[in-house]
């Protein structure tokens, strides 16, 4: 390619010391799983750009312990033509301040930002960060490539961006969703994979994009802003081949299947599992699922294919709250899914949301008891967050439930919703109590400690427990 560009893909430094996972709808502190995820969106952008012979650098400042002064030095040294800033709602202030730092080094450098927050609130973010050249709305990969290839020509005509023309903010038409089969294997060579370790095993892992988009209307989720409401899947062969390639090239044997729910299309999930078995891949993987998308036979096949854990969005043990949130599941479906998961020999993780509309002290206590009775291996109790782009955000604004405009509080260990029957402060107190109740339960303690086989695993467990406690009990 005659006109190579130098592109710097940046997962920004920890804003005010908070290490964030910034990946699509997952915007949470490292402590949530005591691990930071490899930046798959940036790595996919890198692979696409390298395919067209551009020169790419990727810095994950979170795991590399890069603060802003050090990042500035790296920018000066690399001299990029183009910078991509990864963003999340709780860190958006610090993330967007990076644009100013880049322009101070070289005002000619083109700077853009990606993420759900900037997609949902493009106008506000362009006003917040006047040094941004544009915002990429939705999935970023092909838009980044289009921008880079048209920097000297007609970048203002690129689909999927918002930008300022003097005082006017312009929104170009949306970009057509990408075909999952057209996406390359992420450019994992751009980062040090030893920095990303699976909890408990301490083995390096990466994310594998097994699907995009979700047709379900859960009102607390903003994922549709980024990936759309229509489910898009690659071929099962693509997933199996990617696992084999990453294992052979990088020596990675553990994977997180990255999608809203791996089992939204059961036939696809079944074919992926069968493909892993037929190819005799010795891999370990975990995935998310809805409770209404699994059965014992499918889960048993997952176990045979190397799956070790399935995470379920349980949300609440009150059917009315589930219905009001448009989750579309029942308590009986939750019980059956977890029962089948355990029967198949897999770990089961429950994801619960504390403080949804209609919540009371009694309903939160009911959810905690429910998760203990289910004999789940792990549980996350998140605070309900009205992330921009979600229906909950619109509803909360309309009803006057939100008690702060500080984006730093828009993360899942803070409640910022005051309801008639329960305040944000009460919700956070009950969430702390929920964690203590679940993880001090003797059966849970026994199941957890039974996993530890060596002094190294004990040492890692102590570290994990400390980080998890710091995350789950953080309230200011």
Phi, psi and omega in degrees: 000130187288324187248070180292143176244155175257118185244131179249114178264123190232123164267108196299164177300160177299121180280121183055034175082001183267117180276116186251144163273124179239094180208100181058229182288344182274102180231090185211165180289156177307322186297343181303320176234014182052029181206148174257137183277145173300137185284085189293324180296316178294320180293326175292318175301317180299318180296318180294319180292318179295329179299331177260019170070021171284159181263121190238138172233139179233125175241119172263092188295338181294307183276336180274001178056044179263117175270178186298315178301318179292321178298320177301320178296320179294322178294317178299319182290319184281328181055061183288151170275338192211132180235133175247124180253121175279139185226162173214159183300309184295336182251014190299326181298309179292323181300313184285337175296339179298329179301318179297319180298320179296314182293329177294331178282316178204107185295345180278346180295130179279130184234130177227165181228147179234161176135165180295317185298311181292333176291313184288326184236055184300315180302308183299319183290324177293329175286319178299322187237080182297345180276352175290134174283323177196170173243138174267122179266131177079195184302136195266342198303304185286332177292319176302313180298316180298317179298312181300318183286348183237023184301321183271355188245263189238052181296335179294344180266001184292133178293145172087018179235157170237141185204169181252133172245096190060244183265355182266138173260126183247142180240107177292162183298154180298149175277142176297139180302143182283147172286128182298328180289343181276348181282135178280176170293133180306149181279071183293343178292348181282348179231165177270105186291347177292347179280351187241103187243136178291133176306146181073304184284333183063021177265144177300147178216162173224167177267144174237120182284104183263359178172162177220147178089149180214127182278354184278145189262030181310125191281350179267357186256137179251011186300327183298335178298326185269311188247356178087173183262350180266128180291128175240132183233145168280176173288148176305325181298324180298317180296313181297318179294324178293318177302314181295319181295312181296321178297316183288316185282319188251353181071024180268130181243355182240140188219146169251116178285115191260108175191174177296319176198118184301334188259014179304327172243103187297323181298317178299312181299320179295319182291326176296313180299316179298320180297320177298317180294313182296326179277356179057041178281129178265080183234158173243139181211156176233157182210167171258154176208154164279150183289341180267010181244012182229161171213171185300318182297319179294317180293324177295323176294319176303314180302316180296330183272001176108002177293140179244336184206145174236132177258135182240139173279094181275319175069298186207157175260012177250116185300324181297321178293318176301316181293317180295331178276358180060037180288324175078028177228167178240163178297325178294322176296323177298310181302315183294317181298315180293319178300315180293324179296313179294321179297326179282356178088020181253151171286148179237127177248137177251134176252115182244147179245117181264127177098031172282162178306133182094358183291147173222170175303318182294321182290326176293315178298325177295320179296317180297313178299319180300315182293326176291316180296331180289346182062040176293149178282321179220152175221141169246128174251098180270148167283143175293125181242126177280074181295136176307135183105339179272157175294329178298323178298313180295318181295317182294322176297315182297319184275350181075029183279333188285129185257005180205153173252011181278108183300336180297338180272355181274063174219167198279004170250019171232137168259132178236017183248120174260117178255163179303326185258352179202137181268165177300318180298317178295321179300316181293322177297318180290329176294315177301316179298324180299313179299316180298317182296314183291308189279354171261358177296128185306321180294321179293316179300316181297315181297324181290311183292334180295340180287336190277120187246347186215163176303323180296320179292324176295316180299316179294322180297319179298318177298313180301316182298318180297313181294322181293318179296317179300321180288310189290334182256007178292130182220012178204000000 
